[in-house]
Every structure is written in C-alpha cells, then in structure tokens.
Amino acid sequence: MRKVLFVIEHMEKPSPWVFFEYENSSKIVGKNNLLITNVKNKFEEKKLRKIANTSSKSIKDLVKTEFKNYRVIVLDLKAEEQLKPEDFTDKTIVVIGGILGDHPPRGRTYKYITKHIMPLKNVIVRNLGKEQLTTDGSIYVAYKMSQGVKLKDLKYVYGLKITRKIGSICHEIYLPYKYPVVNGKPLVNEKLLKYLQKGIVVNEIMRFEP
C-alpha cells in the first residue's frame, strides 16, 4: 500500500466548522499522514497540532523546497481531469484547499493555490467530479483512491439536510455538497452535526486560549 501525505492548506478563520472537518480528516488518514500548512497563528497551531502536523509555510513554498521531489496532486474542482488511482506514486502528496465551500463555488482553490504551482513539473491538478465535496469528504475520496479504489465505485449522497431548533422554532439547514457514503451514512463529523443542531451561529469564531 502506498503511503501518501495529505496536505490541507489552511485558508479560513478558525471556526468550529473548519476544525471539525480537519479533525475528521485526521481520523480518516491518521495524524502523521496529515499536514496542515499556512498556519500563522500560534494559538491555532496549538489547537491543530492535536490532530495533525502543522507548518507556518504555504504549500506554494513547500512544493518548491521540501516537496520538490514528490508528485504533488492538487484537488481542484476546476481541473480538467479526474483523479484516478494511477495518478499516485510511491512519493505522492495530495493537496486540498482548507476552504468552507461556497454555493455556487467561487474557484478559490484555483485562485489561491493551483494557478501558483501548476506550472511546476512535479504538480498535477485533478478533480473528484463536478460536484463540490467538503474538506474531509475530499480527503476520504482521495485516500480510498490511493488504495486503488476507482472514483466511480464510491457512493455518495448529494446534499444534506440538518434540522436545528432555536427557541421554539425549528430551522432546516441544507448543505449543498456531495458526501461520500461510509457504512451506509454520509461522511460527516458527528460533532459538526451536533454543533449545527444546537443552533450555534455557523460563522462564530472559535476562541483559542493561550
């Protein structure tokens, strides 16, 4: 089995939602196989070091230095080619933009990562289909494909409805993303579901204590 390093380029404010997706990613591939880059804040680093290795450097710098002898696969919805198991080698790094998805997508992975490193010889750009996945969903799909599973053989749920109660009123949240199905259920961190169901404001910023 090939050992692949999965890299999340940290590009969002440290909200609980972001952390729960990162945490789920760590559970999928293992702490030592997950690197979160572009972590500038020391309190964020302290929190994230519990679930992954971290670097203050951006993947845009690392791909030219520490990772220059690796095949680097950037997962980007705008890519022309789909990822396939044959894209993986014995020294492969998979890069995912740590972005909370917009609907419709705004192409931020391309803007902030892909266009800066795609000219490099060791970099290839691939998509995971036409629909947008979450960060941990992307990690899961890429991880399974690194083990030889084909994209078409994975099952998905398209869109996820979550009911939350605020006071005496029930609200429904619709998450318009593609979720891999694992053990008969959409892949989503249970902590995230509880967080949304409690009616906590989605864009609340998580406080990182020194």
Biotite code that builds the C-alpha atoms (Angstrom):
import biotite.structure as struc

atoms = struc.array([
    struc.Atom([0.000, 0.000, 0.000], chain_id="A", res_id=1, res_name="MET", atom_name="CA", element="C"),
    struc.Atom([1.347, 3.414, -0.956], chain_id="A", res_id=2, res_name="ARG", atom_name="CA", element="C"),
    struc.Atom([1.913, 5.906, 1.829], chain_id="A", res_id=3, res_name="LYS", atom_name="CA", element="C"),
    struc.Atom([0.518, 9.284, 0.848], chain_id="A", res_id=4, res_name="VAL", atom_name="CA", element="C"),
    struc.Atom([0.849, 12.588, 2.677], chain_id="A", res_id=5, res_name="LEU", atom_name="CA", element="C"),
    struc.Atom([-2.361, 14.611, 2.705], chain_id="A", res_id=6, res_name="PHE", atom_name="CA", element="C"),
    struc.Atom([-1.980, 18.375, 2.946], chain_id="A", res_id=7, res_name="VAL", atom_name="CA", element="C"),
    struc.Atom([-4.680, 20.873, 3.863], chain_id="A", res_id=8, res_name="ILE", atom_name="CA", element="C"),
    struc.Atom([-3.757, 24.452, 3.003], chain_id="A", res_id=9, res_name="GLU", atom_name="CA", element="C"),
    struc.Atom([-5.377, 26.384, 5.859], chain_id="A", res_id=10, res_name="HIS", atom_name="CA", element="C"),
    struc.Atom([-7.304, 29.283, 4.306], chain_id="A", res_id=11, res_name="MET", atom_name="CA", element="C"),
    struc.Atom([-10.182, 30.048, 6.662], chain_id="A", res_id=12, res_name="GLU", atom_name="CA", element="C"),
    struc.Atom([-10.717, 31.677, 10.035], chain_id="A", res_id=13, res_name="LYS", atom_name="CA", element="C"),
    struc.Atom([-10.582, 29.055, 12.813], chain_id="A", res_id=14, res_name="PRO", atom_name="CA", element="C"),
    struc.Atom([-14.291, 28.339, 13.227], chain_id="A", res_id=15, res_name="SER", atom_name="CA", element="C"),
    struc.Atom([-15.616, 25.166, 14.885], chain_id="A", res_id=16, res_name="PRO", atom_name="CA", element="C"),
    struc.Atom([-16.907, 24.030, 11.481], chain_id="A", res_id=17, res_name="TRP", atom_name="CA", element="C"),
    struc.Atom([-13.418, 24.185, 9.995], chain_id="A", res_id=18, res_name="VAL", atom_name="CA", element="C"),
    struc.Atom([-11.897, 22.370, 12.951], chain_id="A", res_id=19, res_name="PHE", atom_name="CA", element="C"),
    struc.Atom([-14.469, 19.562, 12.865], chain_id="A", res_id=20, res_name="PHE", atom_name="CA", element="C"),
    struc.Atom([-13.726, 18.895, 9.178], chain_id="A", res_id=21, res_name="GLU", atom_name="CA", element="C"),
    struc.Atom([-9.988, 18.898, 9.891], chain_id="A", res_id=22, res_name="TYR", atom_name="CA", element="C"),
    struc.Atom([-10.495, 16.565, 12.841], chain_id="A", res_id=23, res_name="GLU", atom_name="CA", element="C"),
    struc.Atom([-12.492, 14.156, 10.690], chain_id="A", res_id=24, res_name="ASN", atom_name="CA", element="C"),
    struc.Atom([-9.746, 14.268, 8.047], chain_id="A", res_id=25, res_name="SER", atom_name="CA", element="C"),
    struc.Atom([-7.222, 13.265, 10.701], chain_id="A", res_id=26, res_name="SER", atom_name="CA", element="C"),
    struc.Atom([-9.362, 10.291, 11.715], chain_id="A", res_id=27, res_name="LYS", atom_name="CA", element="C"),
    struc.Atom([-9.511, 9.147, 8.093], chain_id="A", res_id=28, res_name="ILE", atom_name="CA", element="C"),
    struc.Atom([-5.798, 9.193, 7.207], chain_id="A", res_id=29, res_name="VAL", atom_name="CA", element="C"),
    struc.Atom([-4.109, 9.329, 10.623], chain_id="A", res_id=30, res_name="GLY", atom_name="CA", element="C"),
    struc.Atom([-2.454, 12.247, 12.390], chain_id="A", res_id=31, res_name="LYS", atom_name="CA", element="C"),
    struc.Atom([1.012, 11.510, 10.998], chain_id="A", res_id=32, res_name="ASN", atom_name="CA", element="C"),
    struc.Atom([-0.284, 11.418, 7.426], chain_id="A", res_id=33, res_name="ASN", atom_name="CA", element="C"),
    struc.Atom([-1.984, 14.817, 7.628], chain_id="A", res_id=34, res_name="LEU", atom_name="CA", element="C"),
    struc.Atom([-0.167, 18.135, 7.338], chain_id="A", res_id=35, res_name="LEU", atom_name="CA", element="C"),
    struc.Atom([-1.969, 21.454, 7.765], chain_id="A", res_id=36, res_name="ILE", atom_name="CA", element="C"),
    struc.Atom([0.002, 24.248, 6.117], chain_id="A", res_id=37, res_name="THR", atom_name="CA", element="C"),
    struc.Atom([-0.210, 28.031, 6.197], chain_id="A", res_id=38, res_name="ASN", atom_name="CA", element="C"),
    struc.Atom([-0.900, 28.073, 9.947], chain_id="A", res_id=39, res_name="VAL", atom_name="CA", element="C"),
    struc.Atom([0.299, 31.523, 11.017], chain_id="A", res_id=40, res_name="LYS", atom_name="CA", element="C"),
    struc.Atom([-1.360, 31.980, 14.407], chain_id="A", res_id=41, res_name="ASN", atom_name="CA", element="C"),
    struc.Atom([0.342, 30.260, 17.380], chain_id="A", res_id=42, res_name="LYS", atom_name="CA", element="C"),
    struc.Atom([-2.957, 29.585, 19.142], chain_id="A", res_id=43, res_name="PHE", atom_name="CA", element="C"),
    struc.Atom([-4.383, 27.979, 16.018], chain_id="A", res_id=44, res_name="GLU", atom_name="CA", element="C"),
    struc.Atom([-1.215, 25.919, 15.754], chain_id="A", res_id=45, res_name="GLU", atom_name="CA", element="C"),
    struc.Atom([-1.579, 24.714, 19.348], chain_id="A", res_id=46, res_name="LYS", atom_name="CA", element="C"),
    struc.Atom([-5.108, 23.541, 18.628], chain_id="A", res_id=47, res_name="LYS", atom_name="CA", element="C"),
    struc.Atom([-4.351, 21.962, 15.261], chain_id="A", res_id=48, res_name="LEU", atom_name="CA", element="C"),
    struc.Atom([-1.217, 20.161, 16.492], chain_id="A", res_id=49, res_name="ARG", atom_name="CA", element="C"),
    struc.Atom([-3.517, 17.868, 18.456], chain_id="A", res_id=50, res_name="LYS", atom_name="CA", element="C"),
    struc.Atom([-4.878, 16.381, 15.243], chain_id="A", res_id=51, res_name="ILE", atom_name="CA", element="C"),
    struc.Atom([-2.142, 16.877, 12.613], chain_id="A", res_id=52, res_name="ALA", atom_name="CA", element="C"),
    struc.Atom([1.342, 18.086, 11.853], chain_id="A", res_id=53, res_name="ASN", atom_name="CA", element="C"),
    struc.Atom([1.430, 21.780, 11.026], chain_id="A", res_id=54, res_name="THR", atom_name="CA", element="C"),
    struc.Atom([3.588, 24.248, 9.132], chain_id="A", res_id=55, res_name="SER", atom_name="CA", element="C"),
    struc.Atom([3.556, 28.023, 9.020], chain_id="A", res_id=56, res_name="SER", atom_name="CA", element="C"),
    struc.Atom([4.721, 27.792, 5.396], chain_id="A", res_id=57, res_name="LYS", atom_name="CA", element="C"),
    struc.Atom([2.285, 27.745, 2.494], chain_id="A", res_id=58, res_name="SER", atom_name="CA", element="C"),
    struc.Atom([2.122, 24.784, 0.136], chain_id="A", res_id=59, res_name="ILE", atom_name="CA", element="C"),
    struc.Atom([3.147, 27.279, -2.567], chain_id="A", res_id=60, res_name="LYS", atom_name="CA", element="C"),
    struc.Atom([6.557, 27.472, -0.880], chain_id="A", res_id=61, res_name="ASP", atom_name="CA", element="C"),
    struc.Atom([6.851, 23.865, 0.276], chain_id="A", res_id=62, res_name="LEU", atom_name="CA", element="C"),
    struc.Atom([6.254, 22.431, -3.183], chain_id="A", res_id=63, res_name="VAL", atom_name="CA", element="C"),
    struc.Atom([9.407, 24.204, -4.376], chain_id="A", res_id=64, res_name="LYS", atom_name="CA", element="C"),
    struc.Atom([11.562, 23.131, -1.436], chain_id="A", res_id=65, res_name="THR", atom_name="CA", element="C"),
    struc.Atom([10.769, 20.212, 0.886], chain_id="A", res_id=66, res_name="GLU", atom_name="CA", element="C"),
    struc.Atom([8.337, 18.621, -1.591], chain_id="A", res_id=67, res_name="PHE", atom_name="CA", element="C"),
    struc.Atom([10.192, 19.236, -4.840], chain_id="A", res_id=68, res_name="LYS", atom_name="CA", element="C"),
    struc.Atom([10.989, 15.522, -5.263], chain_id="A", res_id=69, res_name="ASN", atom_name="CA", element="C"),
    struc.Atom([7.394, 14.397, -4.711], chain_id="A", res_id=70, res_name="TYR", atom_name="CA", element="C"),
    struc.Atom([4.466, 14.147, -7.089], chain_id="A", res_id=71, res_name="ARG", atom_name="CA", element="C"),
    struc.Atom([2.026, 16.784, -5.895], chain_id="A", res_id=72, res_name="VAL", atom_name="CA", element="C"),
    struc.Atom([-1.650, 16.337, -6.735], chain_id="A", res_id=73, res_name="ILE", atom_name="CA", element="C"),
    struc.Atom([-3.809, 19.422, -6.246], chain_id="A", res_id=74, res_name="VAL", atom_name="CA", element="C"),
    struc.Atom([-7.503, 18.654, -5.924], chain_id="A", res_id=75, res_name="LEU", atom_name="CA", element="C"),
    struc.Atom([-9.384, 21.433, -7.665], chain_id="A", res_id=76, res_name="ASP", atom_name="CA", element="C"),
    struc.Atom([-12.994, 21.458, -8.838], chain_id="A", res_id=77, res_name="LEU", atom_name="CA", element="C"),
    struc.Atom([-11.894, 23.458, -11.902], chain_id="A", res_id=78, res_name="LYS", atom_name="CA", element="C"),
    struc.Atom([-9.384, 20.807, -13.040], chain_id="A", res_id=79, res_name="ALA", atom_name="CA", element="C"),
    struc.Atom([-9.993, 19.257, -16.454], chain_id="A", res_id=80, res_name="GLU", atom_name="CA", element="C"),
    struc.Atom([-9.045, 15.692, -15.484], chain_id="A", res_id=81, res_name="GLU", atom_name="CA", element="C"),
    struc.Atom([-10.491, 13.417, -12.822], chain_id="A", res_id=82, res_name="GLN", atom_name="CA", element="C"),
    struc.Atom([-8.291, 11.797, -10.224], chain_id="A", res_id=83, res_name="LEU", atom_name="CA", element="C"),
    struc.Atom([-7.528, 8.120, -10.808], chain_id="A", res_id=84, res_name="LYS", atom_name="CA", element="C"),
    struc.Atom([-5.588, 5.511, -8.806], chain_id="A", res_id=85, res_name="PRO", atom_name="CA", element="C"),
    struc.Atom([-2.836, 5.526, -11.419], chain_id="A", res_id=86, res_name="GLU", atom_name="CA", element="C"),
    struc.Atom([-2.016, 9.149, -10.516], chain_id="A", res_id=87, res_name="ASP", atom_name="CA", element="C"),
    struc.Atom([-0.479, 8.008, -7.247], chain_id="A", res_id=88, res_name="PHE", atom_name="CA", element="C"),
    struc.Atom([3.182, 7.073, -6.985], chain_id="A", res_id=89, res_name="THR", atom_name="CA", element="C"),
    struc.Atom([5.325, 5.910, -4.065], chain_id="A", res_id=90, res_name="ASP", atom_name="CA", element="C"),
    struc.Atom([6.044, 9.559, -3.208], chain_id="A", res_id=91, res_name="LYS", atom_name="CA", element="C"),
    struc.Atom([2.785, 11.437, -3.539], chain_id="A", res_id=92, res_name="THR", atom_name="CA", element="C"),
    struc.Atom([1.335, 14.448, -1.763], chain_id="A", res_id=93, res_name="ILE", atom_name="CA", element="C"),
    struc.Atom([-2.342, 15.335, -2.126], chain_id="A", res_id=94, res_name="VAL", atom_name="CA", element="C"),
    struc.Atom([-3.235, 18.983, -1.564], chain_id="A", res_id=95, res_name="VAL", atom_name="CA", element="C"),
    struc.Atom([-6.712, 20.129, -0.525], chain_id="A", res_id=96, res_name="ILE", atom_name="CA", element="C"),
    struc.Atom([-7.703, 23.734, -0.019], chain_id="A", res_id=97, res_name="GLY", atom_name="CA", element="C"),
    struc.Atom([-8.942, 24.181, 3.546], chain_id="A", res_id=98, res_name="GLY", atom_name="CA", element="C"),
    struc.Atom([-11.967, 26.180, 2.441], chain_id="A", res_id=99, res_name="ILE", atom_name="CA", element="C"),
    struc.Atom([-15.576, 26.168, 3.573], chain_id="A", res_id=100, res_name="LEU", atom_name="CA", element="C"),
    struc.Atom([-17.349, 25.723, 0.271], chain_id="A", res_id=101, res_name="GLY", atom_name="CA", element="C"),
    struc.Atom([-19.419, 28.452, -1.308], chain_id="A", res_id=102, res_name="ASP", atom_name="CA", element="C"),
    struc.Atom([-22.535, 27.732, -3.313], chain_id="A", res_id=103, res_name="HIS", atom_name="CA", element="C"),
    struc.Atom([-22.001, 28.173, -6.137], chain_id="A", res_id=104, res_name="PRO", atom_name="CA", element="C"),
    struc.Atom([-18.227, 27.626, -5.862], chain_id="A", res_id=105, res_name="PRO", atom_name="CA", element="C"),
    struc.Atom([-16.034, 30.697, -6.365], chain_id="A", res_id=106, res_name="ARG", atom_name="CA", element="C"),
    struc.Atom([-12.925, 28.866, -7.560], chain_id="A", res_id=107, res_name="GLY", atom_name="CA", element="C"),
    struc.Atom([-10.806, 29.860, -4.589], chain_id="A", res_id=108, res_name="ARG", atom_name="CA", element="C"),
    struc.Atom([-8.616, 26.766, -4.724], chain_id="A", res_id=109, res_name="THR", atom_name="CA", element="C"),
    struc.Atom([-7.586, 27.713, -8.248], chain_id="A", res_id=110, res_name="TYR", atom_name="CA", element="C"),
    struc.Atom([-7.099, 31.359, -7.339], chain_id="A", res_id=111, res_name="LYS", atom_name="CA", element="C"),
    struc.Atom([-5.025, 30.833, -4.201], chain_id="A", res_id=112, res_name="TYR", atom_name="CA", element="C"),
    struc.Atom([-3.216, 27.535, -4.872], chain_id="A", res_id=113, res_name="ILE", atom_name="CA", element="C"),
    struc.Atom([-3.493, 25.944, -8.294], chain_id="A", res_id=114, res_name="THR", atom_name="CA", element="C"),
    struc.Atom([-2.509, 28.804, -10.573], chain_id="A", res_id=115, res_name="LYS", atom_name="CA", element="C"),
    struc.Atom([0.594, 29.477, -8.492], chain_id="A", res_id=116, res_name="HIS", atom_name="CA", element="C"),
    struc.Atom([2.066, 25.973, -8.641], chain_id="A", res_id=117, res_name="ILE", atom_name="CA", element="C"),
    struc.Atom([0.523, 24.201, -11.645], chain_id="A", res_id=118, res_name="MET", atom_name="CA", element="C"),
    struc.Atom([3.407, 25.208, -13.960], chain_id="A", res_id=119, res_name="PRO", atom_name="CA", element="C"),
    struc.Atom([5.837, 23.141, -11.839], chain_id="A", res_id=120, res_name="LEU", atom_name="CA", element="C"),
    struc.Atom([6.850, 19.802, -13.367], chain_id="A", res_id=121, res_name="LYS", atom_name="CA", element="C"),
    struc.Atom([6.030, 17.772, -10.256], chain_id="A", res_id=122, res_name="ASN", atom_name="CA", element="C"),
    struc.Atom([2.484, 19.154, -9.937], chain_id="A", res_id=123, res_name="VAL", atom_name="CA", element="C"),
    struc.Atom([-0.683, 17.742, -11.474], chain_id="A", res_id=124, res_name="ILE", atom_name="CA", element="C"),
    struc.Atom([-4.231, 19.029, -10.973], chain_id="A", res_id=125, res_name="VAL", atom_name="CA", element="C"),
    struc.Atom([-7.260, 16.758, -10.674], chain_id="A", res_id=126, res_name="ARG", atom_name="CA", element="C"),
    struc.Atom([-10.938, 16.932, -9.744], chain_id="A", res_id=127, res_name="ASN", atom_name="CA", element="C"),
    struc.Atom([-13.169, 14.494, -7.863], chain_id="A", res_id=128, res_name="LEU", atom_name="CA", element="C"),
    struc.Atom([-16.159, 15.001, -10.122], chain_id="A", res_id=129, res_name="GLY", atom_name="CA", element="C"),
    struc.Atom([-18.306, 18.000, -10.951], chain_id="A", res_id=130, res_name="LYS", atom_name="CA", element="C"),
    struc.Atom([-19.893, 18.386, -7.508], chain_id="A", res_id=131, res_name="GLU", atom_name="CA", element="C"),
    struc.Atom([-18.289, 20.100, -4.532], chain_id="A", res_id=132, res_name="GLN", atom_name="CA", element="C"),
    struc.Atom([-17.174, 17.993, -1.571], chain_id="A", res_id=133, res_name="LEU", atom_name="CA", element="C"),
    struc.Atom([-16.282, 19.028, 1.956], chain_id="A", res_id=134, res_name="THR", atom_name="CA", element="C"),
    struc.Atom([-12.644, 19.056, 3.080], chain_id="A", res_id=135, res_name="THR", atom_name="CA", element="C"),
    struc.Atom([-12.948, 15.748, 4.925], chain_id="A", res_id=136, res_name="ASP", atom_name="CA", element="C"),
    struc.Atom([-15.011, 14.288, 2.081], chain_id="A", res_id=137, res_name="GLY", atom_name="CA", element="C"),
    struc.Atom([-12.247, 15.151, -0.378], chain_id="A", res_id=138, res_name="SER", atom_name="CA", element="C"),
    struc.Atom([-9.668, 13.613, 1.934], chain_id="A", res_id=139, res_name="ILE", atom_name="CA", element="C"),
    struc.Atom([-11.702, 10.406, 2.185], chain_id="A", res_id=140, res_name="TYR", atom_name="CA", element="C"),
    struc.Atom([-12.204, 10.033, -1.564], chain_id="A", res_id=141, res_name="VAL", atom_name="CA", element="C"),
    struc.Atom([-8.533, 10.709, -2.336], chain_id="A", res_id=142, res_name="ALA", atom_name="CA", element="C"),
    struc.Atom([-7.473, 8.316, 0.431], chain_id="A", res_id=143, res_name="TYR", atom_name="CA", element="C"),
    struc.Atom([-9.615, 5.496, -0.958], chain_id="A", res_id=144, res_name="LYS", atom_name="CA", element="C"),
    struc.Atom([-8.304, 6.142, -4.457], chain_id="A", res_id=145, res_name="MET", atom_name="CA", element="C"),
    struc.Atom([-4.717, 5.991, -3.195], chain_id="A", res_id=146, res_name="SER", atom_name="CA", element="C"),
    struc.Atom([-5.616, 2.445, -2.108], chain_id="A", res_id=147, res_name="GLN", atom_name="CA", element="C"),
    struc.Atom([-6.752, 1.571, -5.631], chain_id="A", res_id=148, res_name="GLY", atom_name="CA", element="C"),
    struc.Atom([-10.492, 2.312, -5.445], chain_id="A", res_id=149, res_name="VAL", atom_name="CA", element="C"),
    struc.Atom([-11.879, 3.963, -8.572], chain_id="A", res_id=150, res_name="LYS", atom_name="CA", element="C"),
    struc.Atom([-13.889, 7.183, -8.348], chain_id="A", res_id=151, res_name="LEU", atom_name="CA", element="C"),
    struc.Atom([-16.936, 5.598, -9.990], chain_id="A", res_id=152, res_name="LYS", atom_name="CA", element="C"),
    struc.Atom([-17.019, 2.821, -7.391], chain_id="A", res_id=153, res_name="ASP", atom_name="CA", element="C"),
    struc.Atom([-17.613, 5.165, -4.458], chain_id="A", res_id=154, res_name="LEU", atom_name="CA", element="C"),
    struc.Atom([-21.159, 6.028, -3.353], chain_id="A", res_id=155, res_name="LYS", atom_name="CA", element="C"),
    struc.Atom([-22.414, 9.485, -2.458], chain_id="A", res_id=156, res_name="TYR", atom_name="CA", element="C"),
    struc.Atom([-25.272, 11.482, -1.008], chain_id="A", res_id=157, res_name="VAL", atom_name="CA", element="C"),
    struc.Atom([-25.974, 14.738, -2.826], chain_id="A", res_id=158, res_name="TYR", atom_name="CA", element="C"),
    struc.Atom([-26.981, 17.391, -0.327], chain_id="A", res_id=159, res_name="GLY", atom_name="CA", element="C"),
    struc.Atom([-27.580, 17.023, 3.394], chain_id="A", res_id=160, res_name="LEU", atom_name="CA", element="C"),
    struc.Atom([-30.478, 18.404, 5.454], chain_id="A", res_id=161, res_name="LYS", atom_name="CA", element="C"),
    struc.Atom([-29.951, 19.183, 9.127], chain_id="A", res_id=162, res_name="ILE", atom_name="CA", element="C"),
    struc.Atom([-32.731, 20.283, 11.476], chain_id="A", res_id=163, res_name="THR", atom_name="CA", element="C"),
    struc.Atom([-31.856, 22.617, 14.309], chain_id="A", res_id=164, res_name="ARG", atom_name="CA", element="C"),
    struc.Atom([-34.016, 24.214, 16.984], chain_id="A", res_id=165, res_name="LYS", atom_name="CA", element="C"),
    struc.Atom([-33.684, 27.846, 18.013], chain_id="A", res_id=166, res_name="ILE", atom_name="CA", element="C"),
    struc.Atom([-36.072, 28.643, 20.837], chain_id="A", res_id=167, res_name="GLY", atom_name="CA", element="C"),
    struc.Atom([-39.413, 27.167, 19.915], chain_id="A", res_id=168, res_name="SER", atom_name="CA", element="C"),
    struc.Atom([-38.793, 27.348, 16.174], chain_id="A", res_id=169, res_name="ILE", atom_name="CA", element="C"),
    struc.Atom([-37.262, 24.547, 14.134], chain_id="A", res_id=170, res_name="CYS", atom_name="CA", element="C"),
    struc.Atom([-34.990, 25.545, 11.292], chain_id="A", res_id=171, res_name="HIS", atom_name="CA", element="C"),
    struc.Atom([-33.656, 23.416, 8.484], chain_id="A", res_id=172, res_name="GLU", atom_name="CA", element="C"),
    struc.Atom([-30.135, 23.811, 7.177], chain_id="A", res_id=173, res_name="ILE", atom_name="CA", element="C"),
    struc.Atom([-29.340, 22.468, 3.731], chain_id="A", res_id=174, res_name="TYR", atom_name="CA", element="C"),
    struc.Atom([-25.707, 21.701, 2.958], chain_id="A", res_id=175, res_name="LEU", atom_name="CA", element="C"),
    struc.Atom([-25.396, 21.549, -0.857], chain_id="A", res_id=176, res_name="PRO", atom_name="CA", element="C"),
    struc.Atom([-22.327, 19.318, -1.044], chain_id="A", res_id=177, res_name="TYR", atom_name="CA", element="C"),
    struc.Atom([-21.518, 15.794, -2.163], chain_id="A", res_id=178, res_name="LYS", atom_name="CA", element="C"),
    struc.Atom([-20.892, 13.444, 0.765], chain_id="A", res_id=179, res_name="TYR", atom_name="CA", element="C"),
    struc.Atom([-19.223, 10.034, 0.437], chain_id="A", res_id=180, res_name="PRO", atom_name="CA", element="C"),
    struc.Atom([-21.288, 7.242, 1.963], chain_id="A", res_id=181, res_name="VAL", atom_name="CA", element="C"),
    struc.Atom([-19.363, 5.263, 4.590], chain_id="A", res_id=182, res_name="VAL", atom_name="CA", element="C"),
    struc.Atom([-21.008, 2.318, 6.359], chain_id="A", res_id=183, res_name="ASN", atom_name="CA", element="C"),
    struc.Atom([-24.375, 3.390, 4.976], chain_id="A", res_id=184, res_name="GLY", atom_name="CA", element="C"),
    struc.Atom([-24.173, 7.003, 6.218], chain_id="A", res_id=185, res_name="LYS", atom_name="CA", element="C"),
    struc.Atom([-22.920, 10.313, 4.778], chain_id="A", res_id=186, res_name="PRO", atom_name="CA", element="C"),
    struc.Atom([-19.374, 11.092, 5.907], chain_id="A", res_id=187, res_name="LEU", atom_name="CA", element="C"),
    struc.Atom([-19.701, 13.988, 8.328], chain_id="A", res_id=188, res_name="VAL", atom_name="CA", element="C"),
    struc.Atom([-18.247, 14.611, 11.773], chain_id="A", res_id=189, res_name="ASN", atom_name="CA", element="C"),
    struc.Atom([-20.905, 13.914, 14.418], chain_id="A", res_id=190, res_name="GLU", atom_name="CA", element="C"),
    struc.Atom([-19.596, 16.906, 16.351], chain_id="A", res_id=191, res_name="LYS", atom_name="CA", element="C"),
    struc.Atom([-20.440, 19.138, 13.401], chain_id="A", res_id=192, res_name="LEU", atom_name="CA", element="C"),
    struc.Atom([-23.991, 17.815, 13.285], chain_id="A", res_id=193, res_name="LEU", atom_name="CA", element="C"),
    struc.Atom([-24.450, 18.499, 16.998], chain_id="A", res_id=194, res_name="LYS", atom_name="CA", element="C"),
    struc.Atom([-22.913, 21.937, 16.586], chain_id="A", res_id=195, res_name="TYR", atom_name="CA", element="C"),
    struc.Atom([-25.392, 22.878, 13.870], chain_id="A", res_id=196, res_name="LEU", atom_name="CA", element="C"),
    struc.Atom([-28.347, 21.277, 15.616], chain_id="A", res_id=197, res_name="GLN", atom_name="CA", element="C"),
    struc.Atom([-27.719, 23.369, 18.730], chain_id="A", res_id=198, res_name="LYS", atom_name="CA", element="C"),
    struc.Atom([-28.314, 26.470, 16.658], chain_id="A", res_id=199, res_name="GLY", atom_name="CA", element="C"),
    struc.Atom([-24.857, 27.948, 17.146], chain_id="A", res_id=200, res_name="ILE", atom_name="CA", element="C"),
    struc.Atom([-24.148, 30.646, 14.556], chain_id="A", res_id=201, res_name="VAL", atom_name="CA", element="C"),
    struc.Atom([-22.207, 28.977, 11.742], chain_id="A", res_id=202, res_name="VAL", atom_name="CA", element="C"),
    struc.Atom([-19.629, 31.719, 11.304], chain_id="A", res_id=203, res_name="ASN", atom_name="CA", element="C"),
    struc.Atom([-18.847, 32.083, 15.004], chain_id="A", res_id=204, res_name="GLU", atom_name="CA", element="C"),
    struc.Atom([-15.092, 32.254, 15.533], chain_id="A", res_id=205, res_name="ILE", atom_name="CA", element="C"),
    struc.Atom([-13.604, 29.635, 17.819], chain_id="A", res_id=206, res_name="MET", atom_name="CA", element="C"),
    struc.Atom([-11.572, 31.106, 20.654], chain_id="A", res_id=207, res_name="ARG", atom_name="CA", element="C"),
    struc.Atom([-8.104, 29.651, 21.044], chain_id="A", res_id=208, res_name="PHE", atom_name="CA", element="C"),
    struc.Atom([-6.844, 30.129, 24.559], chain_id="A", res_id=209, res_name="GLU", atom_name="CA", element="C"),
    struc.Atom([-3.114, 30.703, 25.088], chain_id="A", res_id=210, res_name="PRO", atom_name="CA", element="C"),
])
